[in-house]
Amino acid sequence: MEDAKHKVARAALDELPGRGIIGLGSGSTANLFVEELGARVRAGLAIVGVPTSESTRALATRAGIPLLDDEGPWEIDVNVDGADEVSAALDLIKGGGAAHAREKIVNFAAKRNVVIVDASKLSTRLGERWAVPVEVLPFAHGTTCAHLARLGEPRLRVRPEGPVRTDAGNLIYDVAAGPIDDPGRLDRALRAIPGVVETGLFVGRADVVLVAEKAGVRRLVRGG
């Protein structure tokens, strides 16, 4: 499957303009894309990037990709990112890498969004394979958790060294809601809770999904 991931990362290069500003996603498959893009930039491709995380910024810098600052605003031509789960409607769950708030900002700033995944990320409905990552403020996060529990089963994401922190210093609760009938409604309900910064539900935000399979790369288009 690793070879398939490299193929889908290379296939995403065909979705880019000859020059412009590109959003650079986070995660293992997105990292492969950044490395492939770096090779093209070093060969002369006139691309400038907007990274969605500090780890992506570091990787892109090592790859030789010129980058814009974090403040914006940006005129992003294409954003290329991964996903943890993709529904049949091409809605997404993101946030396994705790970068989904920044990823959503870059996603909304882009004229076009390309998502690169392997076939294991596909499902009929969101929530079949993945809980919904929710970034929350540390202040009163126990209270925020109690409100999240009305919408699913929240679990604070922790590592052996302690709670996972986002680049902004916030916490992540993974909310298991089961198969989601209406991702947009759940997204609105979660974001209405004080203390919630952003959710990992990306509804209607993928224009093209490239899927790495053993036989090659399958291209799915919203509304296609």
Secondary structure, 3 states (H helix, E strand, C coil): CHHHHHHHHHHHHCCCCCEEEEEECCCHHHHHHHHHHHHHHHCCCEEEEEECCHHHHHHHHHHCCCECCCCCCCCECEEEECCCEECCCCCEECCCCCCHHHHHHHHHHECCEEEEEEHHHECCCCCCCCCEEEEECCCCHHHHHHHHCCCCEEEECEECCEECECCCCCEEEEEECCCCCCHHHHHHHHHCCCCEEEECEECCCCCEEEEEECCEEEEEECCC
